[in-house]
Amino acid sequence: MEVLSYWRSEHSLPLTLASERLQSVALKNDRKAIFAKRLKRFVSIVLKLRRFPSMSLRNVQDIGGCRAIFSSRKKLIQTLRDLKRLPEFRWADGKVRIKDYIQKPKPGGYRSVHIIGLFPSESRQTRRIEVQLRTRIQHYWATALEIVDLFTQQALKSNQGDPEWRELFRELGEHFELMDSIHLFEGMNLAAKRRAYRDRIRDDLIHQQSAKEIRLCCKKLRVMKKFAAYAGSLVVVDEQLSELKQPGFVLLKIDLEGQKVDSTVFAEDNSRSAEAEYTSLEAATANAGGVVVALVSSTAVGGIKEAYPNYFADSSEFVQLLGLILED
């Protein structure tokens, strides 16, 4: 924990610099973009190192990670193009490190673009920061998958776990991608979304057959009932989360057995205290089953829930889009 605490703290300043850079670029293209940043959870780092035995802690590229969520694919692409021109994203060999999971989705259906930047730490060493670019529809899909992982103790995010859940999310990824490709889809009301989606698959036999399989799988797994149960199972103890007026850090403790979310809010200039409390709480709950600890940050007013709906079991946007597929 001491080693991890030191190494994570080395990414605190670089993460702040990366997040500020991302916001300055993205807001020129999308005034409605949502931003978030986080230091990777202890359990996630350990799982990653176990999954890739040849990887060292030094080479984990997402110890610090920030994210921009865009209202359209076009605005995401514009921002990616602008980021690629910046010196922070040019490595010593002059190349840019990008993983485009939109052009080539992960096997489980995950879609996003990751670009790795190099930013200075307090020790004057450059540290790698992962910048994620997602559309809102991609965000809804990804956070729904994380909610299932959270409550069922699976690892769908790493393409592990129940094959039926894995196949369901892979198929859903295809339909969400189709919706994401419809011009101005995210800005439509529900009735307009329904019409646009139906028009798009009217002559698409592959997606029609896929929709039938999704309906059968959702019925078998009782998907809608489970998401409703997850959403109603957690009580947010501290209502100040919905009243945040300034950007900062929020230390979350999600107790799945106790069915509640506790939070501690830190000012943006108090990152050291936030990180110290984060490490201390992780150590205290390391052997406690059903407890998830996370340190997150968002620039939006009340935006913690919007940027990290998975930690509050909020699948409402995902469920609305799923409903379009489940309608016969």
Sequence and secondary structure as in RCSB ss.txt:
>XXXX:A:sequence
MEVLSYWRSEHSLPLTLASERLQSVALKNDRKAIFAKRLKRFVSIVLKLRRFPSMSLRNVQDIGGCRAIFSSRKK
LIQTLRDLKRLPEFRWADGKVRIKDYIQKPKPGGYRSVHIIGLFPSESRQTRRIEVQLRTRIQHYWATALEIVDL
FTQQALKSNQGDPEWRELFRELGEHFELMDSIHLFEGMNLAAKRRAYRDRIRDDLIHQQSAKEIRLCCKKLRVMK
KFAAYAGSLVVVDEQLSELKQPGFVLLKIDLEGQKVDSTVFAEDNSRSAEAEYTSLEAATANAGGVVVALVSSTA
VGGIKEAYPNYFADSSEFVQLLGLILED
>XXXX:A:secstr
 HHHHHHHHTTHHHHHHHHHHHHHHHHHH TT EEEEEE  HHHHHHHHHHSTT  GGG TTSEEEEEEESSHHH
HHHHHHHHHTSGGG  TTS  EEEETTTS  TT    EEEEEEEE TTS EEEEEEEEEEHHHHHHHHHHHHHHH
HHT  GGGT S HHHHHHHHHHHHHHHHHHTSTTGGGS HHHHHHHHHHHHTT HHHHHHHHHHHHHHHHHTHHH
HHHHHHHH EES GGGGG  S EEEEEEEETTTTEEEEEEEETT HHHHHHHHHHHHHHTTT TTEEEEEEEESS
TTHHHHH GGGGT  HHHHHHHHHHH  
